[in-house]
Amino acid sequence: MTALDLKVTEIAEAAELIRAVTLEAPDGSPLPAYDPGAHVDVHLPDGTTRSYSLIDWDGGAAAPAAYRFGIRLEAESTGGSRYMHGLSEGDTVAVEGPSNDFPLAGGDAPSVLIAGGIGITPIVSMATALKARGAPYALHYAVRSEAAAAFADRLAEAHGDALSMHHDDRAGGPLDVAGIVKAADPSAHVYVCGPKAMIKAVKAAAEAEGYPAEQIHFELFDAPADQDGDTAFEVELASSGEVYTIPPGRTIIEVLEEAGEDLIYDCQRGDCGICQTDVLEGEPDHRDVVLSSEERASNKVMQICVSRAKSARLKLDL
């Protein structure tokens, strides 16, 4: 797919550490269409790319005049958010896409939209589409504090009583996702985007209420994080007998791909399931949000983009 060179036409501060960035074609022509939940890949100066969800406020995604984003400046940024926060109006940005790993289901079934922090960005487009469709929906937006609530006034104006805001500091704790799911229509589709802890809580609550997997949708906005106590472990490939050492701070995918192994993967955040691999021997340390409780307990599969090992060696069906 060929990247488009787009011009930064507007920059605004949306909330604490969150910047709203608008990109348009230099000649003003419409940009490629996208569906709710879609993202584009932004090419960084170092040759890497970062994915950012597209925000549709007015239902213009079928022929968008602009691409709009909300980007949170991460303290441990590896380049993406720092680059986006360093842009100025008039700059040129290379963008590839759109693509969609977090689509909105069709039909008129009720929808429960749950967003945490910067996870509100794809949820905005979903709420816009559901309102236009006339489908029932509820939008729950959780943030640490009022200062961290991006687009809160605009969301309130657009969605009225359908929007419920939650501030952790005022409520004395996190959003009661289990209560939200329990109170929802059993036929509802549940969508959640935000930190891993929130996604895991929503997924567990929905599964406990008997929701089938096809009614639970999620996208992770946390990058995989190293954990204190991470140690090196070995991975043996069943097909060749090759053994690789996975040191702290590196993933199975990074080490194997660097060694020339051919792998299939996508998100590298542990939320898409593309890299799921059978475990033949050993005990994984599961760090994804894809697997069910039963799948985790079985230790028969793992997501090799983020998960590590509790045993000294894993033998994988690769």
Backbone hydrogen bonds, N-H to C=O, Kabsch-Sander energy under -0.5 kcal/mol:
donor,donor_aa,acceptor,acceptor_aa,energy
4,L,95,V,-3.6
6,L,4,L,-0.8
6,L,93,V,-3.2
7,K,24,E,-3.3
8,V,91,D,-2.9
9,T,7,K,-0.7
9,T,22,T,-2.2
10,E,22,T,-1.1
12,A,20,A,-2.3
14,A,12,A,-0.7
14,A,18,I,-1.9
15,A,18,I,-1.5
16,E,147,A,-3.0
18,I,15,A,-2.0
19,R,71,I,-2.6
20,A,12,A,-3.4
21,V,19,R,-0.5
21,V,69,F,-1.5
22,T,10,E,-2.5
23,L,67,Y,-2.8
24,E,7,K,-2.3
25,A,29,S,-0.5
28,G,25,A,-2.0
31,L,64,P,-3.3
34,Y,61,A,-1.8
38,A,35,D,-1.9
39,H,99,S,-3.1
40,V,52,Y,-2.1
41,D,96,E,-3.3
42,V,40,V,-0.6
42,V,50,R,-3.4
43,H,41,D,-0.5
43,H,94,A,-2.7
44,L,48,T,-3.2
47,G,44,L,-2.1
50,R,42,V,-1.9
52,Y,40,V,-2.4
54,L,38,A,-2.4
55,I,68,R,-2.4
56,D,54,L,-0.6
57,W,55,I,-0.6
63,A,60,G,-1.2
67,Y,23,L,-2.6
69,F,21,V,-2.1
71,I,19,R,-2.7
73,L,17,L,-3.0
74,E,72,R,-0.7
77,S,74,E,-1.5
83,Y,79,G,-2.0
84,M,80,G,-2.4
85,H,81,S,-2.3
86,G,82,R,-0.9
86,G,83,Y,-0.7
87,L,84,M,-0.9
90,G,8,V,-3.0
91,D,88,S,-2.2
93,V,6,L,-3.1
95,V,4,L,-3.0
95,V,93,V,-0.5
96,E,41,D,-3.0
99,S,39,H,-2.6
104,L,36,P,-0.7
111,S,136,P,-1.7
112,V,189,H,-2.8
113,L,111,S,-0.6
113,L,138,A,-3.2
114,I,112,V,-0.5
114,I,191,Y,-2.8
115,A,140,H,-2.8
116,G,193,C,-2.3
117,G,142,A,-2.6
119,G,116,G,-2.1
120,I,117,G,-1.4
121,T,118,I,-1.7
123,I,119,G,-0.7
124,V,120,I,-2.0
125,S,121,T,-0.8
126,M,122,P,-1.4
127,A,123,I,-2.7
128,T,124,V,-2.4
129,A,125,S,-2.2
130,L,126,M,-2.7
131,K,127,A,-2.3
132,A,128,T,-2.0
133,R,129,A,-2.0
134,G,130,L,-1.2
135,A,130,L,-1.8
138,A,111,S,-1.9
139,L,162,A,-3.3
140,H,113,L,-3.4
140,H,138,A,-0.6
141,Y,139,L,-0.5
141,Y,164,S,-2.6
142,A,115,A,-3.0
142,A,140,H,-0.5
143,V,166,H,-2.6
148,A,145,S,-1.0
149,A,146,E,-1.4
150,A,148,A,-1.1
151,F,14,A,-0.8
152,A,149,A,-1.0
155,L,151,F,-2.7
156,A,152,A,-2.3
157,E,153,D,-2.2
158,A,154,R,-2.2
159,H,155,L,-2.7
160,G,156,A,-1.9
162,A,159,H,-2.5
163,L,160,G,-1.8
164,S,139,L,-2.9
166,H,141,Y,-2.5
168,D,143,V,-2.7
168,D,166,H,-0.6
169,D,144,R,-2.1
171,A,167,H,-2.7
172,G,168,D,-1.7
173,G,168,D,-1.1
177,V,175,L,-1.9
180,I,176,D,-1.7
181,V,177,V,-2.5
182,K,178,A,-2.3
183,A,179,G,-1.8
184,A,180,I,-0.7
184,A,181,V,-0.8
188,A,185,D,-2.4
189,H,110,P,-2.5
190,V,215,Q,-3.3
191,Y,112,V,-3.0
191,Y,189,H,-0.5
192,V,217,H,-1.9
193,C,114,I,-1.9
194,G,219,E,-1.2
199,I,195,P,-2.1
200,K,196,K,-2.8
201,A,197,A,-1.9
202,V,198,M,-2.6
203,K,199,I,-2.8
204,A,200,K,-2.4
205,A,201,A,-2.3
206,A,202,V,-2.7
207,E,203,K,-2.4
208,A,204,A,-2.2
209,E,205,A,-1.5
210,G,207,E,-1.3
211,Y,206,A,-2.7
215,Q,212,P,-2.1
216,I,213,A,-1.6
217,H,190,V,-3.1
217,H,215,Q,-0.5
219,E,192,V,-1.8
221,F,194,G,-2.1
222,D,194,G,-0.6
230,D,227,Q,-1.9
233,F,246,I,-1.4
234,E,312,A,-2.6
235,V,244,Y,-2.8
236,E,314,L,-3.4
237,L,242,E,-2.6
238,A,236,E,-0.5
238,A,316,L,-2.5
240,S,237,L,-0.5
241,G,237,L,-3.0
244,Y,235,V,-2.7
246,I,233,F,-3.5
246,I,244,Y,-0.5
250,R,247,P,-1.6
252,I,304,I,-0.6
253,I,304,I,-1.2
255,V,251,T,-2.1
256,L,252,I,-2.7
257,E,253,I,-2.7
258,E,254,E,-1.9
259,A,255,V,-1.3
260,G,257,E,-1.7
261,E,256,L,-2.4
263,L,261,E,-0.7
265,Y,263,L,-0.5
276,Q,273,G,-1.3
277,T,302,M,-2.8
279,V,300,K,-3.4
280,L,278,D,-0.6
280,L,315,K,-3.0
281,E,315,K,-1.5
285,D,308,R,-2.6
286,H,284,P,-0.7
289,V,270,G,-2.8
296,R,292,S,-2.3
297,A,293,S,-2.3
298,S,294,E,-1.8
299,N,295,E,-1.1
299,N,296,R,-0.6
300,K,295,E,-0.6
302,M,277,T,-1.8
304,I,275,C,-0.8
304,I,302,M,-0.7
306,V,303,Q,-1.0
307,S,303,Q,-2.2
308,R,285,D,-2.0
310,K,283,E,-3.0
311,S,283,E,-1.4
314,L,234,E,-2.4
315,K,281,E,-2.4
316,L,236,E,-2.7
316,L,314,L,-0.6
317,D,278,D,-2.3
318,L,316,L,-2.3
